[in-house]
Structure formats: structure tokens, C-alpha cells
């Protein structure tokens, strides 16, 4: 018998043009089944990951993953606690990571769920450093960017969840690391707390002059999270055989007009450079390797991270906007239930 009967869910009501707004979402309170079917388990979601990729998931166009359907629960990574189970692989009290959506509870058949250990790290860490965020930074930098000791790595969105890890991994690999971030506080954070060699404040500095000043030997690896004008500026400073890693383009996600592409792309030809996009799912078979290495670096104090937690599932619409207005530091997480 399932004691919990009500489930608050956030569903996609309409596809937005530009920034999501109050018409984009519908919050519903729906019943849960009174009994589980064989093979199923009930999960109480505790924390939900908020990621820039969510903006792309609610578009109707062709992408690397099917769009969230109108009327469906919004897709999201989550960490939760198994409350009841008729699945032999899971027992009540297990903690699990999965993609169970923006809802307080989920009934799952166990597919795509992974057990996590609560006593090793705080649970939100499995949505950040030891989750898809960490894997994105790890594979994007190491497999696509292929940094070498002594090279210069430039990172945009450097105070964000992915960018902050990219910079720290590049430092571990012996690189000079310059980050681009918005505001004095974020720039101080990446230099003083994360160990970046320099920071450029795109809100208050001339980014073109900053890149020239802080990357005097040029750029060997550019890890791009923002696209737009900053990508164009980076292309003017790349070295021979540079690698440009296209992880995201958050400056373009809410455009109401044509997306701005790089006008300086001929620099790739002149410098025989490579610009390559990637999706973290491409590296799924190696998640275990990344998790082990990231865990070791975390335990050894070689990487640091911040988690920005917003409480209350009803706050999902406004919390999501923090991704686009910059009002957060590090990994953004929504807490939807207490762990009891």
C-alpha cells in the first residue's frame, strides 16, 4: 500500500518564444497509484537538477533528444529516495539517481536508475560534480579539448556548474586557465577559490582587451558555454591547431530571431584549428571512469564546487530563470522534498 497519494508535478503547457514565462508551465497535483505493479518502485524526489539544456528540451525542433511533449512532466535529472519497491534491484531506503522529472514523486520500472551513497557526499553532488555536470566538464575538456601541460585554456561561463569544473580540471592538467564570468564576485570566486590564473568580467570589462591581455600567447583550448560575441572574440586569438569545444550557447537559447553564428570562423582555416560540439550522452559507456576520477579529485581537495539550492517545487519556473539572468553561483538545484 502506498501511503503518499498526492504528487505535485510541473508540466510543459506551451512552447515559449524567447524566455520561458508563466504560460510555459502548469503545476498540477495528481494522485499516485495506491499499489505498485510488479517491477516498479516509488521514488520520492529530493533534489532536481536545473540545467541550461532544459531550454532546448522544450523546443519543438530536431535535436539530440526528443523534445518534452506538451502536457508531459518536465524532464530533469534527479536524486531521490526509494519509498516502496516491487523491483528486486531496489529496496526501500535506497538512494537513486535518474531522470525522473520535475515532480515530487515518481513511479519507475528501474530503467536508467543508479544507486548512490548518501554517506559519501551530500546528495546534490550527484547532480553536479559527480553527475552529468561533472561528466560534461570531464569529457568535453579531456576528450574534445585534449589540453596539454603548458597550454592556455579559456573558459566562458567560468563560474557556472560546468565551466568552474573545466577550469579546475585544466589546472590539474598543468594548463594556464583564464575564465570569463559575469560580475566582480564571480571573477573573484574563480580566481581566489578555484585557482584560475585570471578572470575577465564580461559585464564590466572589455572582453576583447581582456582576452588579449590575459592570453598573451594565444588560446590553445577554448571551452565555450555561451556562444555569440564571446565565441567570436575567442576565435580571433586562437593558436595553430587550437581546439574549440562547443558545450553550450546560453547567450542564444532565448533568441526570438535568428541565432548569431561566428563571423570569425575563417580563423579555423587559417590556424588549422578544430571546433567540435558534443553531448555528454555520447560518453555514457565511460561514466564510471569519469565518476571515479572526479571522486578522487574531490576527495583529495583538488576540485571545489558550489551548490545553489532553491527550495520548493512551486518555485521551479522562477528558479529556472536564474540560469539565464546569472543570479546563481555554481550548480543550480531545486529541492522538492525533505529527506525523512
N, C-alpha and C positions, 0 to 999 in steps of 0.2 A: 504494500500500500504506500503510495506517495503522499506524504503529509502536505507538502507545498502544493498549492493549487493554482496560484496566480503567477503569471510571468510577464514582466514589463519588457516590451520589445520596441526597438527603433527600426522602422521600415522606410524604404525609399518610396516617397509619394510622387515625385516628379523629377525629371532630369533637369538640373539647373543650367542656365546660360550665365556664364560668369561665376561669381562666388555662390556657393550654396546659401540658401536663406530659409526663412520659416516655412515656406511652401515645399521645400525639398523633402522634409521628413514628416513622418506620422508616428506618434508614440501611442502604442496600444497596450492594453492589459488583457492578456488572453489566458485561458485555462491550460493547465498541463494535464496530460492523461492521468487517470487515477491508478493505472497499473502500467508497468513496463512490459514490453514484448521480449521474448527470449532473444538474447544477444545484445540488448540495449542497456544503456546506463543513463542515469540522470546526473548532470553536472551543474553545480552552482558556480557560475562565472564570478570570479573575484576581481580580476583586472582585465581590461581590454586595451589593446594597442591602438593608438591613433597615429596614422602614417600618411604622408603626402600622397602615396599611391592610391589612397581611398578616393581622391578626386577623380582619378582616371577610371576607377572601377564603376563609377556611376554615369559615365558617358556611354552613349549607345554605339559608338564606333568600334571598329575592329582593333583588337589589342591582344596582348599576350595571354589574357584570361577573359572568359566571358563576362559581360557587364552584369552588375547586380540587376535583377529584374524589378520592374515596378511592382510594388506590393510585397517584396521579399524583405526579410531581415537583412540589415546592412552587414556586409561581410567585414570581419575583423578577426585578427589573431587574439587569442585569449588564454588566460591561465585560470583554472578553476579546481574545485574540489568535487570528487565523486560522492554523491549523497546516497545513491542506491544503484545496485548493479545486478543485471542478469547476464552479464558478459564475463566469461571465465578469465579474461585477461585483466580485468579490473575489479577492485573491491572498494566498498565504501571507505572513505578516508584517504584514498589515493589523491594525489595532486597531478593534474594533467595540463599539457599544453596542446592547443588545437586551434582550429579556425571556426569557432562556434558562434561568431556574430555578436552584434550589439544587442544583447538581451541578458536578463538576469539568470536565466536557466536555459539549459539545452538538453534535449534527449538525443543521444548519439548511439550509433552502432559500433563505435570504437575506431572506425577507419580514420586515419590521419591524426590520431591522438598519441601523445608521447608522455610517459610518466616523468615527472620532475621531482626533485628533492627539496622540500621546504627548508630543511635544516642546513643546507649548504650556502644558499644566498637568499636575499629577500625575493619573494615571488615575482615582483615586476621585472627583475633582472632577466627572467626567461623571455620577456618580451623585448628586451633591449640588448645588452651586451651578449647574453647567451642565447639569443633568439635570432629572428630574421634580420633585425637591425645589425647585430654583430656580424652575422654571416654576409650581409650585403657589403659591409665595410671590408671584411676579410677577403672575400673572393674578388670584389671589384678592384681593390688595390693590388693584391698579390697576384691574382691570375690574369687580370686585364692590364693593370698598370705596370706590373713587373718592375718595381723600384729596385735600384741598386745603391749600395752604400755610396755616399758622397753626392748623390743626385739631389736636385731641388724638386720638391713636391709642393704644388699649390693646391689648396682645397677651398672650394666655395661652400657656403652653408656650414662653416667650420665649427660653430658652436652647437649645431644640431646633433641629433642622435647618431646619424651615420658619419657625418663629417668629423665630429670630435674623435671618434674611434679611428677613422682613416689616418688622421694626423698622428695619433699616438702609435699606431702600428708602423707608420713610416719612420717615426723616430726610432722605434725598436730596430728597424732595418738599417739604421745608420744614415738616414737622409736629413737634409735641411728642409724644414717644413714651414710654410707660410700659409696662414689661414685668412680667409675673407669672411667677416661676420658683421652683424648689424648692431652698432652701439658700443660705447666705451666699456660697459660691463661685460659684454660677451667677449670683446677683444682681450680685456684683462684676464678673463677666465681661461681662454685657450692658451695664453702665454704663461701666466703665473701658476695655474693649476694643472694644465695638461701638458705643458712643456713645448709648445710650438715655439719656433725661433722668432717669429714675427707675426703681427696681425695687421690687417687692413680693414678699417671701418668704412664699409660701403655707404653708410648713412651720412658720414661727416667728412670722409676723406675723398680725394680724387683717386679713384681706383687705378686708373691708368698709371699715374705717377707712383702710386704705392707699389704696384707690381714691378715697375721698373727699378724702384729703389730697393725693394726687399728681395728681388730675384735678379741680382746684377749679372749672374752667369746664365740667365735664361731659365726656362722651365723644362724639366725633363718629363715630369708626370703632372698632368692637371686632372684632378678628380672633381667633376662638375655635378653639383646638385641643383643648380639654379638656372642655367641656360641664359638666353637673352644677351644683354650688353656685356655682362661679365665674361661669358664664354668668348665673345668677340674680342675682348681685350686680351684674354689669355692667349688666344691664337696668335697675337702679334708678337709674343715673347717666347714662343716655343723653340726648343733646340732641335738640332738634327736628330731624327729618329725618336722624337718625343712621342709619348703615349697620352692620349686624351680619353679619359674614362667617362662615359655618359651614364651617370647613375639616375639623374632626375633633372627636371627643369621647372622647379616650382614657380619661377617668375612667369611662366607661360600657361600654367594649368587653368587659370580662370579667365583667360583672354576671351573677349567677346568677338574679336576679329581674328585675322589670320595669325598663326603662331610665327614669331620672329625667329628666323634661322640665322646662322652665322654668315655674315658677309665677308669675313676674312678667311674663308675656307681654303683659298689658294695657298695659304701658309702651309697647309698639309702637304701640298705638292712640292713646294719649294724646299721644305725641310724633310721630305720623305717620311712624314710623321703618320701616325695611325690614330684615328678617332673611332672608338668602338662602344656601342651600347651593350648593356647586359641586363639580365633579370636573374635575381638570386635563385629562383626555382631551377635554373639551368644546372646548378651545382648540388642538387639535392642528395646525390649519392655520397657526397663528401661532407655533409653537415656534421657528421660525427667527428671528423678530423678537426674541423673548424671549432667545434664546441670544446673539444679537449684543449686545443692550443689557447683559445680565448680564456678558458677557465684557468689555465696555468698562469697566463699573464695577469689575470685578475687577482689570483691568489698571491702572486709574487709582488703585487703592487706596481706592476709595470703599466697598467692601464687604469684609468679612473673614469667615472661616469656620474652623471646627474640624472635623476628621475623626477619629472614634474607631474605630480598626481593631482587630478581633478576628481572630486567625489560626486557621485550621483548620476545614474543613467539618464535622468531627465536633462542633464547638462551636456549631453553629447553634442547637440548642434553648436552650442557656443564654444565648447572645448575644442571641437574640430577646427574652428576658425583660428585658434592660436597657432596652428601650423602655418597659416598664411599671413598673419599680422605680426609674427615674430614674438608674441607675448608668451614665451616659454624658454626654458634652458634645458638642453639635453633631450632625453626621451620623454615623450608625452604619453601619459597613461590615464585611463579612466577607471576609477574604482567603482564597481557597481554593486558589490555586496561586501559585508564584513566576513572574515574567516572565523566562523563559530559553528 
